[in-house]
Structures are given as structure tokens and as C-alpha cells.
């Protein structure tokens, strides 16, 4: 994943937040973005789940568990179940913060040479 993908993710968060706040569309844009982002994380790492379990890669397992919880909460809220709004907004805020940190990492720590 390059810096351009991280920029797109951050801009998508800002656009969803602006759409939700300025246009007063509720939290549907944030829920859709949470659902799409968590589905992408789960789909990307699904092939490596057996390797993660075999070698006890707890960082990626924690990321997968976090993405699974966000996916279930966002999908449930979009389907009409009453999930407290603070849970979904907190997940959205954590996703935005992690995306900004990823963008900062990719921006400032460039690998020019491998030796």
C-alpha cells in the first residue's frame, strides 16, 4: 500500500465526515466507510489467517479482530439494529486517526535503499 492509497483513505474519511455533518445525513456515510474499510482489511488478510494463527502473530490478529468488530457493528447498524451511535463514531474516529498516522509514517519514513 502506497502513500496514494493512504491519502485516498484519509480523504474518504474527511468526505464522509463532511457529508455527515454539513449535509446532516446522520451517520450513514461513516457507517458505509467503516463497513468498506473493515471489509477491505478482512479480505486482504483472509489468506494469511492460518499463518497468523500458526505463528501467533498477535498484531495482525488484533487488527483482524478489530476489523471484524467494526464490520459487524457497521453492518448491524445499516441493517437497522440499534447499535449505540458512540460505538460507530468511535470506530470511525479510530480509523481516521490510524489512517492519518499511516499517512504520516509513509510520508516521513521513505525507504530509498534496501541495504
C-alpha positions in Angstrom: 0.0 0.0 0.0 1.5 3.3 -1.1 1.1 6.8 0.1 -1.5 7.5 -2.6 -3.8 4.8 -1.1 -3.3 6.3 2.4 -4.2 9.8 1.0 -7.4 8.4 -0.6 -8.4 6.7 2.7 -7.9 9.9 4.7 -9.7 12.0 2.1 -12.6 9.4 2.2 -12.8 9.9 5.9 -12.9 13.6 5.6 -15.5 13.5 2.9 -17.7 11.1 4.9 -17.4 13.3 8.0 -18.2 16.4 6.0 -21.2 14.7 4.3 -22.5 13.5 7.7 -22.0 16.9 9.5 -22.7 19.5 6.9 -25.5 17.8 5.0 -27.0 16.3 8.1 -27.3 12.8 6.7 -26.8 11.2 10.0 -24.1 8.6 10.4 -24.8 6.6 7.2 -21.7 7.9 5.4 -19.5 6.9 8.4 -21.1 3.5 8.6 -20.6 2.9 4.9 -16.9 3.9 5.1 -16.4 1.7 8.3 -18.0 -1.2 6.5 -16.0 -0.8 3.3 -12.7 -0.3 5.1 -13.1 -3.2 7.5 -14.2 -5.5 4.7 -11.1 -4.5 2.8 -8.9 -5.3 5.8 -10.6 -8.6 6.3 -10.4 -9.6 2.7 -6.8 -8.6 2.4 -5.7 -10.6 5.4 -8.1 -13.6 5.0 -5.5 -15.6 3.0 -2.9 -15.2 5.8 -5.2 -16.2 8.7 -3.8 -19.7 9.1 -0.2 -18.3 9.1 -1.2 -15.7 11.7 -2.6 -18.4 13.9 0.3 -20.8 13.4 3.0 -18.3 14.2 0.9 -16.4 16.8 1.2 -13.0 15.0 -0.8 -11.1 17.6 -0.6 -7.7 16.0 -2.3 -8.8 12.8 -4.7 -11.0 14.8 -5.7 -7.9 16.8 -6.1 -5.9 13.6 -8.4 -8.7 12.2 -10.4 -8.8 15.4 -10.8 -5.0 15.4 -11.9 -5.1 11.7 -14.4 -7.9 12.4 -16.0 -6.0 15.3 -16.2 -2.8 13.2 -17.7 -4.8 10.3 -20.4 -6.4 12.5 -21.3 -3.1 14.2 -21.5 -1.1 10.9 -23.4 -3.9 9.1 -25.8 -4.3 12.0 -26.4 -0.5 12.2 -27.0 -0.3 8.5 -29.5 -3.2 8.7 -31.5 -1.4 11.3 -30.3 -2.9 14.6 -29.9 -0.4 17.4 -26.2 -0.1 17.9 -25.2 2.9 20.1 -24.0 5.7 17.9 -20.9 6.4 20.1 -19.6 2.9 19.2 -19.7 3.6 15.5 -18.4 7.2 15.8 -15.5 5.9 18.0 -14.6 3.3 15.4 -14.8 6.0 12.7 -12.5 8.3 14.7 -10.0 5.5 15.4 -10.0 4.6 11.7 -9.3 8.2 10.8 -6.6 8.5 13.4 -4.9 5.3 12.3 -5.2 6.4 8.7 -3.5 9.8 9.4 -0.8 8.0 11.3 -0.2 5.7 8.4 -0.1 8.6 6.0 2.4 10.4 8.3 4.5 7.2 8.5 4.5 6.7 4.7 5.3 10.4 4.1 8.2 10.8 6.6 9.8 7.4 6.5 10.6 6.6 2.9 12.8 3.6 2.1 15.2 4.7 -0.6 17.6 1.7 -0.5 17.3 -1.8 0.9 20.9 -2.0 2.1 
